[in-house]
Amino acid sequence: MSNRDKISLYSDRAITIFLSLLIFCLPFSKAMVEIFVWIATFIFILKKIIMRSYYPLRRMLPETELNMSLTLFIAVNALSLIFTSDYRLSLRGFFGKEIKFLAIYFMLVETINSNKRLKVVLIAIIASSILITVDAAAQYFRGLDFIRHYP
C-alpha cells in the first residue's frame, strides 16, 4: 500500500468516525455537533492539502450530479450578500452555515464510499434514534429527561 493510499484510508476512516459521532449527537448536543464537524472538516482539508500533488485542482471535490445545482445555489446566496442590511450576520450565516453544510455534503460523498462505512453511519443514526426514544419514554413516565434532566 502506497503512502497516498494510507493517507486516504486513515483520513477517510477518521472522517467517517467524526461524521458518525456528529450524526449520533445531532438530537441532543449542539456543542458536540460543532466540535465533530470542525474536526472532520479539519481532517478533510488536511487530507486535500496533503493529497493535492496527487490530484489535479478540478478533482479536489468529488463530482456528483448535484455539483452544478450546488454551485448555482451558493452563487445566488453569495450574490444576496451584496443586498443584505447586516453584512456581519449574513457573512456569519453564509460561511458558518452554508459553506459548513456544503463541506459536510462533500465529506459524506467522498468518505462514505463503501457498504461498511455506510453501515457505520446507519448504526450511528439508529443508536441516536434509540437513545432519544428511550429518553422520551423516560421523560414521559418519570417526568424527567435523563440526558439533560429537564422536566
Sequence and secondary structure as in RCSB ss.txt:
>XXXX:A:sequence
MSNRDKISLYSDRAITIFLSLLIFCLPFSKAMVEIFVWIATFIFILKKIIMRSYYPLRRMLPETELNMSLTLFIA
VNALSLIFTSDYRLSLRGFFGKEIKFLAIYFMLVETINSNKRLKVVLIAIIASSILITVDAAAQYFRGLDFIRHY
P
>XXXX:A:secstr
  HHHHHHHHHHHHHHHHHHHHHHHTTT HHHHHHHHHHHHHHHHHHHHHHTTTS GGGSS   TTHHHHHHHHH
HHHHHGGG S HHHHHHHIIIIIHHHHHHHHHHHHH  SHHHHHHHHHHHHHHHHHHHHHHHHHHHHSS TTT  
 
